[in-house]
Amino acid sequence: MPSLRHVAASQRHLKDYRHYETLVHIFVVILLISNLVAPKICQLGPFKVSGAILLFPITYIFGDIFTEVYGYAGSRRAIWTGFLASGLMAALAKVIVMLPGAPDWNNQAAYATVFNFVPRVVIASLIAFCAGEFVNSYVMAKMKLFTDGRHLWTRTVGSTIAGQAVDTTVVMVLTFVGTQPLSVILNLIASGYFAKVIYEVVATPLTYLVVNGLKRSEGADVYDKGTDFSPFAKEETAAGAAASITSI
């Protein structure tokens, strides 16, 4: 990848980037699909994992990409977009399940099995998603400053170790405490956590490829110097992060 020279960035809004909105759309689609397949608990050898294990870790890879290329503000907007989309899907699905089915429609039970989201599970998932993703992005942004943009793999793996620890623990505890034995909850936490971290490590070469390609295409490499890391900060506040411009 061409060398980067660091310059102070002017206020560059997320809407000015070529690929950001497309990536957010893909991120939200993956997140929603993960929510739909998550209720199934799969047995893989001695481990019990959610059906979402195939897709949900990709949302953390997207979180790494958003933070690395577009800064914490880019990741923050994507997280809140995903949060609102997931909440809307769960609420609408609940309402549709409650509506009376047509007399000649015989699939109500099967439909309810998939879409009748339990409020407790929805709340647990949304809290865990937000907490885990924001921890992931915060660690990613801070490590980028600490390493001066070098050693991307340390940031992708390190942020996932932190973010997934929060996400997996919160969602499993809030979902199953009081209904499952502690041994089962701990098994679910350990199985899901290690599977997601390994997923991230294996995907590191692909993350490198995507990140480097996006930086060249966007012509920017954001460093979060002076960023307001509050999850509720306005985009204008965080958009003033220092950036690097690719020298080509």
Backbone bond lengths (Angstrom), bond angles and torsions (degrees), N, CA, C in turn:
res aa  C-N    CA-C-N  psi(-1)  N-CA   C-N-CA  omega(-1)  CA-C   N-CA-C  phi
1 M - - - 1.473 - - 1.521 109.21 -
2 P 1.326 120.38 139.15 1.446 122.43 179.95 1.513 110.95 -57.69
3 S 1.363 114.88 152.22 1.460 119.20 179.83 1.516 110.12 -65.44
4 L 1.328 115.57 153.88 1.454 121.18 -178.78 1.516 109.66 -111.57
5 R 1.300 116.63 139.44 1.453 120.09 173.15 1.520 107.77 -112.63
6 H 1.302 116.33 133.86 1.458 121.13 -175.84 1.527 110.77 -85.46
7 V 1.312 115.75 130.04 1.462 120.76 176.01 1.515 108.05 -136.18
8 A 1.316 115.94 157.08 1.458 119.29 175.28 1.522 109.07 -73.08
9 A 1.311 116.32 129.71 1.464 119.73 -176.16 1.522 111.11 -89.71
10 S 1.323 115.40 146.05 1.459 119.81 169.15 1.525 107.32 -80.70
11 Q 1.303 117.49 176.23 1.454 120.43 179.65 1.523 108.58 -67.58
12 R 1.319 115.72 103.63 1.465 119.97 177.43 1.516 107.96 -109.86
13 H 1.318 115.97 115.42 1.448 120.38 -175.35 1.525 110.99 -81.34
14 L 1.312 115.98 156.11 1.455 120.66 -177.67 1.522 111.88 -61.59
15 K 1.326 116.62 -30.43 1.466 119.52 -179.46 1.529 111.92 -66.82
16 D 1.323 117.86 -14.63 1.457 120.89 -179.11 1.521 113.07 -81.49
17 Y 1.334 117.34 -12.20 1.463 120.38 -179.73 1.518 110.52 -82.54
18 R 1.311 115.97 149.36 1.465 121.57 -174.28 1.530 112.59 -74.68
19 H 1.327 117.46 -39.24 1.464 120.35 -168.73 1.521 114.22 -111.68
20 Y 1.311 117.74 -4.38 1.459 119.82 -172.14 1.532 112.79 -59.51
21 E 1.329 117.38 -51.38 1.466 120.18 -176.19 1.527 111.43 -62.39
22 T 1.314 117.61 -39.13 1.473 120.88 178.31 1.522 110.67 -61.85
23 L 1.331 116.47 -42.52 1.458 120.61 179.16 1.520 111.41 -64.75
24 V 1.333 117.31 -38.38 1.466 120.55 177.88 1.524 109.97 -63.13
25 H 1.324 117.73 -41.08 1.458 121.21 178.89 1.533 110.86 -61.12
26 I 1.321 116.56 -45.71 1.468 120.54 178.99 1.524 110.26 -62.59
27 F 1.320 115.99 -42.58 1.467 122.09 179.18 1.527 110.95 -58.25
28 V 1.325 117.46 -45.56 1.459 121.45 -178.43 1.526 110.81 -66.88
29 V 1.330 117.29 -40.59 1.477 120.54 178.30 1.526 110.20 -60.34
30 I 1.321 117.31 -45.96 1.464 121.24 179.84 1.529 110.31 -62.58
31 L 1.316 116.13 -40.85 1.456 120.49 179.82 1.525 111.33 -63.29
32 L 1.343 117.39 -44.89 1.462 120.96 -179.05 1.524 111.49 -65.64
33 I 1.323 117.14 -41.06 1.466 119.89 177.53 1.525 109.84 -63.07
34 S 1.334 116.62 -40.28 1.462 120.68 178.39 1.517 111.27 -60.04
35 N 1.331 116.28 -40.07 1.463 120.15 179.05 1.534 112.01 -65.06
36 L 1.333 116.50 -33.71 1.459 120.09 -178.78 1.520 112.69 -72.08
37 V 1.322 116.85 -35.52 1.471 119.82 -176.55 1.524 112.79 -94.62
38 A 1.341 116.54 -6.15 1.466 120.82 -175.11 1.532 114.76 -63.41
39 P 1.353 120.64 -34.31 1.469 119.06 -174.59 1.519 115.46 -60.94
40 K 1.330 118.32 -23.69 1.460 118.86 -179.22 1.527 109.86 -77.27
41 I 1.330 116.64 126.97 1.455 122.55 175.29 1.523 108.09 -96.16
42 C 1.318 116.37 119.17 1.460 121.97 -177.34 1.529 110.57 -101.07
43 Q 1.326 115.92 145.37 1.459 121.37 177.47 1.524 108.22 -104.21
44 L 1.324 116.62 114.15 1.461 122.28 178.42 1.527 107.72 -118.59
45 G 1.333 115.84 94.14 1.448 119.41 -174.90 1.513 109.55 64.55
46 P 1.337 118.57 -127.69 1.469 121.00 178.96 1.523 113.20 -83.94
47 F 1.335 116.73 -1.93 1.463 120.09 -172.92 1.522 111.32 -103.00
48 K 1.322 114.52 144.46 1.452 121.79 173.19 1.517 108.35 -113.10
49 V 1.331 116.57 123.24 1.459 120.57 -177.08 1.515 109.89 -134.27
50 S 1.324 114.96 154.39 1.462 121.06 176.53 1.523 110.14 -72.31
51 G 1.327 115.90 152.53 1.459 119.89 176.89 1.515 112.35 -61.87
52 A 1.320 117.04 -18.77 1.463 121.37 -179.48 1.519 112.63 -73.45
53 I 1.339 117.90 -7.14 1.454 120.83 -175.28 1.525 111.72 -60.76
54 L 1.337 117.47 -24.97 1.462 120.22 -178.78 1.526 112.55 -72.80
55 L 1.344 116.65 -30.49 1.466 119.90 -174.18 1.514 114.36 -117.08
56 F 1.339 117.39 -38.14 1.460 118.89 -170.89 1.531 113.83 -57.45
57 P 1.350 120.07 -37.97 1.470 118.44 178.36 1.524 113.32 -57.87
58 I 1.332 116.83 -23.91 1.462 119.74 179.54 1.527 110.10 -65.44
59 T 1.347 117.25 -28.84 1.466 118.80 178.74 1.526 110.64 -63.67
60 Y 1.320 117.58 -30.89 1.460 120.30 177.73 1.526 110.91 -74.83
61 I 1.318 116.77 -32.42 1.463 119.80 173.94 1.530 109.23 -64.24
62 F 1.335 115.93 -41.23 1.459 119.41 175.56 1.520 110.59 -62.68
63 G 1.330 116.81 -40.13 1.459 119.93 177.61 1.523 111.44 -59.32
64 D 1.333 116.40 -40.87 1.468 120.52 176.82 1.524 110.72 -62.87
65 I 1.326 116.06 -42.81 1.465 120.71 -178.82 1.529 110.68 -65.25
66 F 1.331 116.67 -45.53 1.470 119.84 178.91 1.528 110.82 -58.59
67 T 1.324 116.98 -47.19 1.461 120.37 -176.82 1.515 111.45 -68.86
68 E 1.327 117.22 -42.15 1.458 121.23 -176.45 1.522 111.92 -67.93
69 V 1.326 116.90 -40.41 1.466 120.72 -174.58 1.527 112.01 -92.33
70 Y 1.342 116.68 -43.60 1.460 120.36 -171.99 1.533 113.62 -108.94
71 G 1.319 116.95 -3.87 1.452 120.04 178.92 1.521 112.59 88.04
72 Y 1.322 115.15 173.22 1.466 121.60 -178.05 1.531 111.69 -59.99
73 A 1.330 117.15 -34.49 1.468 119.92 179.22 1.526 111.12 -62.52
74 G 1.333 116.87 -38.98 1.456 120.34 178.65 1.515 111.67 -65.86
75 S 1.324 115.89 -40.45 1.455 119.98 177.83 1.523 110.72 -68.12
76 R 1.327 116.82 -40.45 1.463 121.26 -178.85 1.528 110.89 -59.67
77 R 1.314 117.19 -46.06 1.466 118.85 -178.93 1.529 110.60 -64.49
78 A 1.324 117.50 -40.67 1.467 121.07 179.51 1.528 110.93 -63.30
79 I 1.332 116.71 -40.46 1.467 120.55 -179.92 1.522 110.85 -62.89
80 W 1.322 117.26 -46.80 1.464 119.67 -179.32 1.526 111.69 -67.37
81 T 1.330 117.10 -34.50 1.467 120.10 176.01 1.523 110.20 -63.05
82 G 1.328 116.30 -45.45 1.456 120.45 177.98 1.519 112.20 -63.91
83 F 1.314 116.73 -39.09 1.464 122.17 178.89 1.525 110.73 -61.10
84 L 1.329 116.66 -49.05 1.466 120.65 -178.73 1.526 111.32 -66.01
85 A 1.337 117.22 -39.04 1.464 120.42 179.60 1.528 110.42 -65.35
86 S 1.320 117.12 -41.53 1.466 120.70 179.71 1.524 110.92 -65.89
87 G 1.327 116.71 -42.60 1.458 120.28 178.64 1.512 112.24 -63.19
88 L 1.346 116.30 -42.11 1.462 120.63 179.20 1.523 110.89 -64.24
89 M 1.342 117.01 -43.04 1.463 120.16 179.90 1.522 110.95 -61.58
90 A 1.326 116.45 -44.32 1.464 120.31 -178.66 1.526 111.22 -64.71
91 A 1.333 117.02 -43.60 1.458 120.65 -179.12 1.523 111.60 -65.24
92 L 1.340 116.20 -44.66 1.462 119.96 -178.87 1.527 110.94 -66.88
93 A 1.331 116.59 -39.56 1.461 120.04 178.78 1.523 110.88 -61.96
94 K 1.335 116.01 -40.49 1.465 120.51 179.63 1.527 110.55 -62.72
95 V 1.317 117.10 -43.27 1.466 121.33 -179.75 1.524 110.50 -63.99
96 I 1.338 116.78 -44.17 1.466 120.43 -177.26 1.528 110.85 -66.02
97 V 1.334 117.30 -37.53 1.460 120.37 177.16 1.527 110.10 -62.09
98 M 1.322 116.55 -37.14 1.471 120.83 -177.71 1.524 112.95 -74.32
99 L 1.338 117.79 -21.88 1.468 120.09 179.11 1.526 109.91 -67.36
100 P 1.335 118.47 141.76 1.475 120.39 -179.90 1.528 110.90 -65.96
101 G 1.310 114.93 135.49 1.456 119.78 177.91 1.521 111.85 -78.59
102 A 1.321 115.91 157.34 1.462 120.43 177.24 1.532 109.22 -64.27
103 P 1.341 117.27 148.33 1.473 120.93 -177.17 1.529 113.41 -55.95
104 D 1.334 117.61 -33.62 1.463 120.23 -177.33 1.529 112.72 -95.45
105 W 1.316 116.84 13.01 1.474 120.47 178.44 1.517 108.01 -105.61
106 N 1.317 116.87 117.78 1.458 121.81 -169.78 1.528 114.10 -109.14
107 N 1.323 116.26 19.78 1.463 118.74 -174.32 1.527 113.47 -111.51
108 Q 1.328 117.21 20.93 1.458 120.16 -176.41 1.536 112.19 -60.63
109 A 1.310 116.77 -42.73 1.469 120.25 -177.25 1.528 110.77 -64.49
110 A 1.325 116.02 -44.58 1.465 119.54 179.80 1.523 110.85 -66.29
111 Y 1.327 115.82 -40.57 1.465 120.44 179.60 1.529 110.67 -63.47
112 A 1.322 115.55 -42.65 1.460 120.00 -179.57 1.519 111.61 -66.41
113 T 1.336 116.95 -33.93 1.463 120.35 178.90 1.518 111.32 -59.48
114 V 1.323 116.60 -38.27 1.459 121.22 -177.52 1.520 112.32 -85.70
115 F 1.332 116.98 -42.34 1.466 120.50 -169.02 1.533 115.51 -106.59
116 N 1.319 117.46 -5.73 1.462 118.58 -179.09 1.526 110.04 -82.84
117 F 1.322 114.88 72.16 1.456 120.16 -176.22 1.527 110.81 -62.15
118 V 1.315 115.49 128.66 1.460 120.92 176.78 1.529 107.82 -74.21
119 P 1.340 117.82 127.96 1.466 120.29 -177.73 1.526 113.25 -51.13
120 R 1.324 116.83 -39.28 1.467 119.99 179.87 1.518 111.13 -61.22
121 V 1.329 116.50 -42.08 1.470 120.48 -179.12 1.525 110.38 -67.87
122 V 1.326 116.33 -40.89 1.463 120.97 179.31 1.519 110.53 -61.36
123 I 1.330 116.17 -48.91 1.465 120.15 -179.21 1.523 110.88 -62.42
124 A 1.343 116.10 -43.23 1.463 120.29 179.18 1.525 111.02 -60.96
125 S 1.319 115.91 -43.66 1.462 120.56 -178.28 1.525 112.02 -65.36
126 L 1.333 116.21 -42.94 1.459 120.44 -178.62 1.530 111.19 -66.99
127 I 1.339 116.76 -43.06 1.460 119.98 178.33 1.531 110.41 -63.14
128 A 1.333 116.00 -45.84 1.464 120.53 -178.71 1.524 111.35 -64.48
129 F 1.332 116.11 -40.96 1.461 120.31 179.72 1.519 111.32 -60.32
130 C 1.332 115.92 -50.60 1.463 119.57 -178.78 1.520 111.51 -63.33
131 A 1.327 116.57 -47.69 1.461 120.15 -178.11 1.519 111.39 -61.77
132 G 1.322 116.49 -47.33 1.454 120.20 -178.15 1.512 113.63 -66.14
133 E 1.336 116.45 -43.21 1.463 120.05 -178.33 1.525 111.59 -67.31
134 F 1.329 116.98 -39.96 1.463 118.79 179.87 1.533 111.36 -69.19
135 V 1.327 117.47 -37.22 1.469 120.21 175.05 1.522 109.55 -63.65
136 N 1.328 116.87 -43.80 1.466 121.59 178.88 1.525 110.88 -57.88
137 S 1.320 117.24 -48.16 1.463 121.18 -177.11 1.525 111.70 -69.35
138 Y 1.323 116.95 -38.57 1.469 120.77 179.53 1.529 110.46 -63.51
139 V 1.331 116.23 -48.03 1.475 120.01 179.77 1.525 109.87 -62.99
140 M 1.337 116.91 -41.03 1.465 121.45 179.60 1.525 110.80 -59.96
141 A 1.329 116.42 -47.90 1.464 121.01 -177.77 1.523 111.64 -65.77
142 K 1.331 117.36 -43.52 1.456 121.20 -179.51 1.527 111.97 -67.23
143 M 1.333 116.88 -39.06 1.463 119.96 178.98 1.526 111.18 -68.37
144 K 1.340 116.49 -30.57 1.459 119.08 177.78 1.522 110.43 -64.93
145 L 1.322 116.72 -39.90 1.463 120.42 176.43 1.529 110.55 -67.18
146 F 1.325 115.95 -41.68 1.461 121.03 -177.45 1.524 111.36 -64.81
147 T 1.348 116.87 -38.12 1.467 121.07 -178.45 1.531 112.51 -93.25
148 D 1.345 116.33 2.24 1.465 121.53 -178.05 1.531 111.49 54.94
149 G 1.327 115.73 37.78 1.456 121.08 175.13 1.508 114.93 81.54
150 R 1.327 118.46 1.07 1.466 121.02 179.87 1.528 110.04 -91.86
151 H 1.334 115.07 164.77 1.467 122.62 172.84 1.530 111.87 56.12
152 L 1.317 115.70 62.07 1.461 121.01 -178.64 1.526 111.82 -54.36
153 W 1.329 117.71 -36.91 1.462 120.54 -176.15 1.531 112.01 -60.84
154 T 1.324 117.51 -32.53 1.464 119.14 179.08 1.527 110.72 -66.33
155 R 1.320 116.59 -32.34 1.464 120.52 -179.74 1.524 111.87 -77.41
156 T 1.327 116.61 -43.25 1.462 119.26 -178.82 1.526 110.80 -65.01
157 V 1.321 116.32 -43.36 1.462 119.67 -179.27 1.526 110.67 -74.24
158 G 1.334 116.92 -45.32 1.463 120.59 -178.59 1.515 112.72 -61.43
159 S 1.342 117.05 -42.81 1.468 119.89 -179.88 1.518 111.13 -68.06
160 T 1.338 117.04 -35.22 1.463 120.11 178.52 1.521 110.88 -68.77
161 I 1.317 117.35 -40.62 1.464 121.08 177.61 1.525 110.06 -56.54
162 A 1.331 116.60 -43.42 1.466 120.57 -179.63 1.523 111.80 -74.18
163 G 1.335 116.80 -50.19 1.460 120.81 -175.67 1.517 113.43 -64.72
164 Q 1.331 116.49 -43.39 1.456 119.33 -178.44 1.521 111.67 -71.33
165 A 1.330 117.71 -28.86 1.461 119.80 175.64 1.524 109.95 -61.66
166 V 1.330 116.21 -43.01 1.464 120.84 178.77 1.522 110.46 -69.20
167 D 1.320 116.56 -50.65 1.466 121.70 -176.56 1.521 111.65 -58.53
168 T 1.323 116.32 -54.47 1.461 120.37 -174.52 1.519 111.99 -64.35
169 T 1.323 116.51 -42.54 1.466 119.71 -179.66 1.519 111.46 -64.95
170 V 1.330 116.68 -46.94 1.466 120.80 -177.63 1.519 111.44 -62.55
171 V 1.332 117.40 -47.95 1.463 119.59 -175.00 1.523 111.47 -67.40
172 M 1.314 118.04 -39.11 1.460 120.06 -178.58 1.531 111.45 -71.83
173 V 1.312 116.99 -41.13 1.458 119.88 -179.80 1.526 110.74 -66.89
174 L 1.344 117.35 -49.11 1.463 120.23 -178.54 1.528 112.30 -65.72
175 T 1.333 117.12 -29.99 1.460 120.77 -177.74 1.525 112.53 -80.15
176 F 1.327 116.99 -40.78 1.465 119.24 -167.86 1.529 115.60 -114.09
177 V 1.336 118.99 -9.83 1.457 118.55 -178.57 1.526 109.98 -62.32
178 G 1.320 116.00 132.71 1.449 120.92 -178.38 1.511 114.20 89.59
179 T 1.339 117.44 -14.22 1.469 120.74 179.69 1.524 112.25 -117.66
180 Q 1.335 117.03 -19.57 1.467 121.35 -179.49 1.527 109.02 -129.07
181 P 1.327 116.59 150.70 1.469 119.37 176.22 1.525 110.75 -61.94
182 L 1.337 115.74 153.35 1.460 120.63 179.97 1.519 111.43 -58.27
183 S 1.336 117.28 -35.56 1.468 120.54 -179.32 1.523 111.55 -62.54
184 V 1.340 116.42 -37.76 1.472 120.38 179.03 1.516 110.38 -69.32
185 I 1.324 116.67 -42.44 1.465 120.69 179.54 1.524 110.48 -62.52
186 L 1.314 116.77 -43.94 1.470 120.40 179.46 1.523 111.09 -65.03
187 N 1.332 116.85 -36.69 1.464 120.77 177.05 1.521 110.48 -63.59
188 L 1.339 116.04 -43.95 1.465 120.51 179.03 1.524 111.32 -63.83
189 I 1.331 116.63 -41.13 1.463 120.46 179.74 1.524 110.24 -64.67
190 A 1.310 116.62 -50.92 1.467 120.81 -177.00 1.525 111.59 -63.46
191 S 1.344 116.05 -45.85 1.461 120.39 -178.41 1.521 111.17 -62.14
192 G 1.343 115.62 -49.27 1.457 119.56 -178.66 1.512 112.18 -65.29
193 Y 1.319 116.26 -41.81 1.471 120.49 -176.70 1.527 111.40 -63.48
194 F 1.306 117.25 -52.34 1.462 119.72 -176.99 1.523 111.62 -66.84
195 A 1.320 117.28 -34.64 1.465 119.73 177.80 1.522 110.76 -64.05
196 K 1.346 116.98 -41.51 1.463 120.82 -179.16 1.526 111.76 -68.65
197 V 1.343 117.39 -40.14 1.458 120.36 179.32 1.526 110.46 -66.02
198 I 1.333 116.70 -43.21 1.467 120.20 177.73 1.525 110.25 -61.87
199 Y 1.324 115.83 -39.91 1.474 122.14 177.32 1.529 109.46 -55.48
200 E 1.321 116.47 -47.12 1.461 121.81 -179.56 1.517 111.76 -62.76
201 V 1.327 117.12 -42.99 1.465 121.25 -179.61 1.525 110.47 -63.03
202 V 1.317 116.38 -44.74 1.465 120.57 -179.76 1.525 110.95 -64.13
203 A 1.333 116.50 -34.52 1.471 121.06 -177.08 1.521 112.98 -83.22
204 T 1.323 118.74 -1.37 1.464 121.10 -175.88 1.526 113.81 -55.32
205 P 1.337 119.95 -45.48 1.479 118.77 178.32 1.533 112.73 -58.16
206 L 1.335 116.86 -39.20 1.463 120.12 178.60 1.525 110.26 -67.31
207 T 1.337 116.67 -39.25 1.463 120.56 177.99 1.522 110.53 -60.61
208 Y 1.342 116.95 -43.58 1.465 121.75 176.68 1.518 110.47 -56.90
209 L 1.331 116.36 -46.74 1.461 121.38 -176.92 1.519 111.22 -62.19
210 V 1.337 117.09 -45.94 1.458 121.41 -178.07 1.527 110.80 -68.28
211 V 1.334 117.32 -45.87 1.461 121.53 -178.40 1.521 111.20 -61.05
212 N 1.315 117.46 -48.34 1.463 120.33 -178.58 1.528 111.69 -64.83
213 G 1.329 116.62 -38.16 1.460 119.57 177.59 1.517 112.08 -65.54
214 L 1.326 116.46 -41.28 1.466 120.19 179.78 1.522 111.55 -67.56
215 K 1.319 117.52 -40.33 1.462 120.04 179.33 1.529 110.99 -60.96
216 R 1.317 116.05 -42.06 1.472 119.31 178.18 1.524 110.80 -66.05
217 S 1.343 115.98 -43.10 1.459 119.78 -176.73 1.526 111.80 -68.73
218 E 1.342 116.54 -40.76 1.461 120.77 -177.98 1.524 112.08 -81.22
219 G 1.322 117.09 -20.53 1.454 120.46 -179.35 1.513 113.27 70.64
220 A 1.333 116.92 25.75 1.462 119.53 -178.99 1.512 110.65 -152.98
221 D 1.318 114.85 151.04 1.461 122.68 179.56 1.527 106.41 -141.16
222 V 1.324 117.05 96.72 1.457 121.81 -168.35 1.527 112.12 -78.34
223 Y 1.331 114.91 133.14 1.464 122.70 172.39 1.530 107.31 -114.11
224 D 1.307 116.69 130.19 1.465 120.77 -174.11 1.525 111.72 -86.68
225 K 1.319 115.33 68.39 1.461 121.15 174.80 1.523 108.48 -91.52
226 G 1.310 116.78 121.23 1.454 120.65 -179.00 1.509 114.08 78.23
227 T 1.331 117.66 13.63 1.460 121.18 -179.23 1.528 111.41 -74.30
228 D 1.312 115.98 142.89 1.457 121.71 171.20 1.533 106.96 -84.21
229 F 1.315 116.65 111.29 1.463 120.50 -174.64 1.528 113.45 -87.65
230 S 1.301 117.97 10.68 1.454 119.46 175.76 1.527 109.72 -65.28
231 P 1.326 118.01 134.40 1.468 119.91 177.06 1.525 112.80 -60.89
232 F 1.336 117.15 -17.75 1.461 121.18 -174.50 1.528 112.98 -107.01
233 A 1.328 117.57 7.71 1.461 120.58 -179.87 1.519 110.52 -67.82
234 K 1.338 115.97 149.55 1.454 120.41 176.77 1.514 109.45 -72.58
235 E 1.329 115.23 151.03 1.461 120.08 -178.53 1.524 111.36 -59.52
236 E 1.339 117.23 -37.79 1.458 120.46 -177.79 1.530 111.37 -60.89
237 T 1.348 115.83 -31.96 1.456 119.99 -179.52 1.511 111.10 -68.62
238 A 1.335 115.03 -41.00 1.459 119.10 -175.36 1.520 112.92 -87.67
239 A 1.333 117.67 -13.10 1.459 119.95 -174.41 1.516 112.22 -71.80
240 G 1.309 117.40 -10.05 1.454 119.57 -177.96 1.505 112.93 -87.62
241 A 1.337 117.62 16.63 1.456 119.94 178.33 1.509 110.29 -60.45
242 A 1.331 116.07 148.14 1.461 119.21 176.98 1.511 109.66 -68.42
243 A 1.336 116.83 148.55 1.459 119.59 -177.91 1.512 111.10 -134.08
244 S 1.328 114.60 161.89 1.462 121.26 173.79 1.511 107.38 -111.12
245 I 1.302 117.61 138.67 1.460 122.03 178.36 1.511 108.75 -108.50
246 T 1.324 115.39 131.65 1.446 119.63 -177.33 1.529 110.98 -68.67
247 S 1.330 115.39 131.36 1.462 120.99 175.35 1.518 108.89 -93.36
248 I 1.308 117.57 109.94 1.468 121.09 -177.99 1.518 109.65 -118.91
